[in-house]
């Protein structure tokens, strides 16, 4: 064989059969054009090449697959940011890109929601539900006193409460109500859901300014804990402080109850990404949100006799608005900054309530009730943030919560009873559910009359 013929023959022919990362790696068959992963299923790959005198590998771009970083409702915003940054000389995102390119694609696919910060948007929805919880707790407390009175003041009848204690000149009431709730925002098409647990207390004062009208004010505080997945995603704590004013008017065939409130939510979030080296550290942010709430409920009361009443609740309207906010995380190279517009929840509903005043043989009085409501969410269908990595916020992408469904089925039941001539206690349960979320809450109230 001539020297020219030898020079045309690949030097690896017959000499190499596999390419291995280490002795424990099964390796891949050595052929020209084969794809080699420096780590298991890593984003970064190399194409094997051979010529007459050498063998070598050509690095492929690790971030050209936008779909890996997208979700059906997200598009490929994050993928586009990473692709653009990877082609930018001296990019500030180099530490992040360096960590991602050696990560298993399956881990990236699993953690992309945490990387994108979807949990910040889900927390906005959970905070909206938290705001509604303050509203419903106040409604439950006012409703307990109304039912105990039998909705009969306007019809000239003696109420149960009137039979317990004569009215004083001022007829002031001081009350407190504690609440606790557990719930879950469901997962949807790759966007993680969020478990949420809430608790808090309201303190209030009311005055009967006429035989048909009560007005009052309430002050309260509470806390909500929200979690995406154990060890990954958002772990949040929301502390709330605020106040409300309210009024409850009875008239000949029913009642109108209204309230309005302002609250301050202080958020602390810890976001983590699991399974990606060098960015597994905690990313923390603290920020505040102003929350305004309002509600009105109108009921038409039908006396069924024997102290039983059927109330047609037509309509009930509940409103909650979270102000626009921004956050800035500190922590790993994956730390985010983000900005959100105001988030609004408006629920319009109707339903039925059955209640009854019961007097035992010993003279103890109880006012049990049960209600079922259907509410339609007319507000924002989702919450979202315009986000970017803190190292280079000029490259922006979006993150969103899951899409919220319209209809909400709500059930409630409870009982109130005068403990003595001055003190009344109440216990309420409320549950809400649709395809987007479900929650269950318990409220305990005590009313002292002077």
C-alpha positions in Angstrom: 0.0 0.0 0.0 1.4 3.4 -1.0 2.0 6.2 1.4 -0.8 8.2 -0.3 -3.2 5.4 0.2 -2.3 5.1 3.9 -2.8 8.8 4.4 -6.4 8.6 3.1 -7.3 5.8 5.5 -8.8 7.0 8.8 -6.4 6.3 11.6 -9.2 5.1 13.9 -10.6 2.5 11.6 -10.5 -0.8 13.3 -8.9 0.7 16.4 -11.7 2.4 18.3 -15.2 1.0 18.9 -16.6 3.1 21.8 -16.4 6.5 23.4 -16.8 6.5 27.2 -16.9 9.2 29.8 -15.3 7.0 32.4 -14.8 3.3 33.2 -18.3 3.0 34.6 -19.9 4.4 31.4 -21.3 2.0 28.8 -20.3 4.4 26.1 -21.5 4.9 22.6 -20.5 3.3 19.4 -17.7 5.3 17.7 -19.0 6.4 14.3 -18.5 9.6 12.4 -21.4 12.0 13.3 -22.4 10.2 16.5 -23.7 12.4 19.4 -21.8 12.3 22.7 -23.1 13.5 26.0 -20.4 14.5 28.5 -23.0 13.7 31.2 -26.1 11.6 31.2 -28.6 13.1 28.8 -27.0 16.6 29.2 -28.1 19.6 27.3 -24.5 20.0 26.1 -23.6 17.5 23.4 -20.6 16.9 21.1 -20.6 15.5 17.5 -17.8 13.0 16.9 -15.7 13.6 13.8 -12.8 11.8 12.2 -10.6 12.4 9.2 -7.6 10.8 7.8 -5.3 12.0 10.5 -7.4 12.9 13.6 -10.4 12.3 15.7 -12.2 15.2 17.4 -15.5 16.4 18.8 -17.5 19.5 17.8 -19.5 21.2 20.6 -23.2 21.7 19.7 -25.2 24.6 21.0 -26.9 23.6 24.3 -29.7 26.1 24.3 -31.2 25.9 20.8 -34.1 23.8 21.9 -36.6 26.5 23.0 -39.3 23.9 23.6 -37.4 22.3 26.5 -37.9 25.6 28.5 -41.4 26.3 27.3 -44.9 25.2 28.4 -48.0 25.0 26.4 -49.2 28.3 27.7 -45.8 29.9 28.2 -44.4 29.9 24.7 -40.6 29.8 24.7 -39.8 33.1 26.5 -37.3 31.5 28.9 -35.7 29.4 26.2 -35.2 32.4 24.0 -33.5 34.3 26.8 -31.1 31.4 27.4 -30.4 31.0 23.7 -29.7 34.7 23.3 -27.5 34.9 26.4 -25.5 31.8 25.3 -24.5 33.6 22.1 -23.6 36.8 23.9 -19.9 37.3 24.5 -19.2 38.0 28.2 -22.8 37.3 29.2 -23.6 37.9 32.9 -25.6 34.7 32.8 -22.5 32.6 32.2 -22.6 30.9 35.6 -26.2 29.9 35.1 -25.6 28.7 31.5 -22.6 26.7 32.7 -24.7 24.9 35.3 -27.6 24.2 33.0 -25.6 22.9 30.0 -24.3 19.9 32.0 -27.7 19.0 33.5 -29.8 16.1 32.5 -32.6 17.2 30.2 -35.2 15.3 32.2 -34.2 17.3 35.3 -34.4 20.5 33.4 -37.8 19.6 32.1 -39.0 18.8 35.6 -37.5 22.0 37.1 -38.2 24.5 34.4 -41.3 25.9 36.3 -39.2 26.5 39.4 -36.4 28.0 37.2 -38.9 30.3 35.6 -40.6 31.3 38.9 -44.1 30.1 38.2 -44.6 29.9 41.9 -44.6 33.7 42.3 -47.6 33.9 40.0 -49.4 31.0 41.8 -48.8 32.9 45.1 -50.7 35.8 43.7 -53.8 33.6 43.1 -53.4 32.0 46.5 -53.2 35.5 48.1 -56.4 36.4 46.3 -58.1 33.5 48.0 -56.5 34.6 51.3 -58.1 38.0 50.9 -61.5 36.4 50.2 -61.1 34.4 53.4 -61.0 37.7 55.4 -64.2 38.7 53.6 -66.0 35.4 54.3 -65.0 35.4 58.0 -66.6 38.8 58.5 -69.7 37.7 56.5 -70.0 34.6 58.7 -69.8 36.6 61.9 -72.4 39.2 60.8 -74.6 36.4 59.4 -74.5 34.5 62.7 -75.9 37.4 64.6 -78.6 38.0 62.0 -79.8 34.4 62.1 -79.9 34.5 65.9 -82.2 37.5 65.7 -84.3 35.5 63.3 -84.4 38.2 60.6 -87.6 39.3 62.4 -86.8 42.8 63.6 -88.2 44.4 60.5 -91.4 42.4 60.8 -92.0 43.6 64.3 -91.3 40.3 66.0 -89.1 39.7 69.1 -85.8 38.3 68.1 -84.1 35.4 70.0 -81.4 37.8 71.2 -84.0 40.2 72.5 -85.5 37.4 74.6 -82.1 36.7 76.0 -81.1 40.2 77.1 -82.8 43.6 77.0 -81.3 46.2 74.8 -79.2 48.9 76.5 -79.1 52.5 75.4 -75.9 52.0 73.3 -76.4 48.4 72.3 -72.7 47.9 71.6 -71.2 44.6 70.7 -67.6 43.5 70.8 -66.6 40.3 69.0 -63.7 38.2 67.9 -63.5 35.5 65.3 -60.7 33.0 64.5 -60.3 31.2 61.2 -58.3 28.5 59.7 -58.2 27.2 56.1 -56.4 24.5 54.1 -56.6 24.4 50.3 -54.8 23.6 47.1 -54.4 25.3 43.7 -54.3 22.4 41.2 -51.5 21.7 38.8 -52.1 22.3 35.1 -50.1 21.3 32.1 -46.7 21.5 33.6 -47.4 24.5 35.9 -47.1 23.3 39.5 -50.0 23.9 41.9 -49.7 25.3 45.4 -50.8 23.9 48.8 -51.9 26.7 51.1 -52.7 26.8 54.8 -54.1 30.0 56.4 -55.1 31.1 59.9 -55.9 34.4 61.6 -58.1 36.4 63.9 -60.5 39.3 63.6 -61.6 41.7 66.3 -64.7 43.8 65.8 -67.1 46.3 67.3 -70.7 46.9 66.1 -73.5 49.2 67.1 -77.2 49.0 66.4 -78.0 52.5 65.2 -81.7 51.6 64.6 -83.8 48.5 65.0 -83.0 47.6 61.4 -79.4 48.6 61.0 -76.1 47.5 62.5 -72.8 49.1 61.5 -69.3 48.1 62.7 -65.6 47.9 62.1 -63.2 45.1 62.3 -59.4 44.8 62.6 -57.6 41.6 61.8 -54.3 39.8 61.1 -53.4 36.4 59.6 -50.8 34.3 57.9 -50.8 32.1 54.9 -48.1 29.5 54.0 -47.9 28.4 50.4 -45.8 25.5 49.0 -45.3 24.2 45.5 -43.4 20.9 45.8 -41.4 19.5 48.7 -37.8 20.8 48.4 -38.4 22.6 45.1 -40.2 25.7 43.8 -41.7 28.4 46.0 -42.0 28.1 49.8 -43.8 31.3 50.9 -45.1 33.1 54.0 -47.7 35.9 53.7 -48.5 38.0 56.7 -51.6 40.1 56.6 -52.8 43.1 58.6 -55.9 45.1 57.8 -59.3 46.5 58.7 -62.8 46.6 57.4 -66.1 48.5 57.9 -69.5 46.9 57.4 -73.2 47.4 57.7 -76.1 45.0 57.9 -79.6 46.3 57.1 -82.8 44.4 57.6 -86.0 45.3 55.8 -89.5 43.9 55.4 -88.7 40.9 53.2 -84.9 40.4 53.6 -81.6 42.1 54.3 -78.6 43.7 52.6 -75.1 43.3 54.1 -72.1 45.2 52.8 -68.4 45.6 53.7 -65.2 47.1 52.5 -61.6 46.6 53.7 -58.0 47.5 53.2 -55.1 45.1 54.0 -51.3 44.9 53.8 -49.8 41.6 52.8 -46.1 41.2 53.5 -44.6 38.3 51.4 -41.4 36.3 52.0 -40.6 33.7 49.4 -37.9 31.1 49.2 -37.4 29.5 45.7 -35.2 26.6 45.1 -34.3 24.5 42.0 -33.4 20.9 42.7 -30.9 18.7 40.8 -29.0 21.4 39.0 -25.5 21.9 40.4 -24.4 25.4 41.6 -28.0 26.8 41.5 -29.6 24.6 44.1 -29.2 27.3 46.7 -32.1 29.2 48.1 -33.3 32.4 46.3 -35.1 34.7 48.7 -37.3 37.8 48.1 -39.4 40.0 50.4 -42.0 42.4 49.1 -45.4 43.9 50.1 -48.8 44.1 48.4 -51.7 46.4 49.1 -55.0 44.6 49.1 -58.5 46.1 48.9 -61.7 44.0 49.4 -65.4 44.6 49.2 -68.6 42.5 49.3 -72.3 42.9 49.2 -74.9 40.2 49.9 -78.7 40.6 49.4 -81.1 38.0 50.8 -84.8 37.5 50.5 -86.2 35.7 53.5 -89.2 33.4 53.4 -90.7 32.4 56.7 -91.5 28.7 56.7 -93.1 28.6 60.1 -91.9 27.0 63.3 -88.9 29.5 63.3 -87.6 28.0 60.1 -86.5 30.3 57.3 -85.5 29.9 53.7 -83.3 32.7 52.3 -82.7 33.3 48.6 -79.3 35.0 48.3 -79.6 37.1 45.1 -77.0 38.3 44.5 -73.7 38.1 46.3 -70.7 40.0 45.0 -67.2 39.7 46.3 -64.2 41.7 45.1 -60.5 41.5 45.9 -57.7 43.4 44.3 -54.0 42.9 44.8 -51.9 45.9 43.8 -49.1 45.7 41.3 -45.8 44.6 42.8 -42.3 43.7 42.1 -39.7 41.4 43.7 -35.9 41.0 43.6 -34.4 37.7 44.7 -30.9 37.2 46.1 -29.1 33.9 46.2 -27.9 31.7 43.4 -27.1 32.5 39.8 -30.8 31.6 39.1 -32.1 34.5 41.2 -35.0 36.4 39.5 -36.5 39.8 39.4 -40.1 40.4 38.4 -42.9 42.8 38.0 -46.7 42.1 38.1 -49.7 44.3 37.3 -52.7 44.4 39.7 -54.5 41.1 40.1 -58.3 41.2 40.5 -60.9 38.6 41.6 -64.6 39.4 41.2 -67.1 36.7 42.2 -70.8 37.0 41.4 -73.1 34.4 42.8 -76.4 33.3 44.1 -77.7 30.5 46.4 -80.0 29.3 49.1 -79.8 29.1 52.8 -82.0 27.2 55.2 -81.9 28.3 58.9 -83.9 27.7 62.0 -84.1 28.9 65.6 -84.3 26.0 68.0 -85.1 26.2 71.8 -84.3 23.2 73.9 -86.4 22.0 76.9 -83.9 23.7 79.1 -84.3 27.0 77.3 -81.0 26.9 75.5 -81.3 28.5 72.1 -79.5 27.5 68.9 -79.6 28.9 65.3 -78.2 26.3 62.9 -78.0 26.9 59.1 -76.8 25.4 55.9 -76.3 27.1 52.6 -75.2 26.3 49.0 -73.9 28.9 46.6 -72.7 29.0 43.0 -70.3 31.8 42.1 -68.8 32.8 38.8 -65.3 34.2 38.7 -65.4 37.4 36.5 -62.0 38.7 37.3 -58.5 37.8 36.0 -58.2 34.3 34.6 -54.6 34.1 35.8 -51.8 35.9 37.5 -48.5 36.6 35.9 -45.1 38.3 36.2 -42.7 39.8 33.6 -39.4 38.4 34.9 -35.8 38.2 34.2 -32.6 36.8 35.8 -31.2 39.2 38.4 -27.7 39.0 36.7 -29.2 40.4 33.4 -32.8 41.6 33.8 -32.6 43.2 30.3 -33.5 39.7 28.9 -37.1 39.3 29.9 -39.6 36.4 29.9 -43.0 35.7 31.4 -44.4 33.4 34.0 -48.0 32.6 34.8 -50.2 30.7 37.2 -52.5 28.0 36.0 -55.6 29.2 34.2 -58.5 29.6 36.6 -62.0 28.2 35.8 -65.1 30.3 36.0 -67.6 28.3 38.2 -67.1 27.9 42.0 -69.4 25.7 44.1 -69.5 26.8 47.7 -71.1 25.0 50.7 -71.4 26.3 54.3 -72.9 25.2 57.5 -72.8 26.3 61.1 -74.5 27.1 64.3 -74.7 30.0 66.8 -76.0 30.1 70.3 -76.2 32.5 73.3 -73.9 31.2 76.0 -75.6 33.5 78.5 -77.4 36.9 78.5 -74.4 38.7 77.1 -72.2 36.3 75.2 -73.0 34.5 71.9 -70.7 31.9 70.3 -70.7 30.6 66.7 -69.1 27.9 64.7 -69.0 27.8 60.8 -67.6 25.6 58.1 -67.1 26.6 54.5 -65.9 24.7 51.5 -65.2 25.9 48.0 -64.2 23.9 44.9 -63.9 24.0 41.1 -61.4 22.5 38.6 -58.8 25.1 39.6 -58.7 24.9 43.4 -60.4 23.7 46.5 -60.3 24.8 50.1 -61.9 24.1 53.5 -62.2 26.6 56.3 -63.5 26.7 59.9 -64.4 29.9 61.7 -65.1 30.3 65.5 -66.7 33.5 66.8 -67.6 35.1 70.1 -69.9 38.1 70.5 -70.2 40.1 73.7 -73.0 42.5 74.1 -73.0 45.6 76.4 
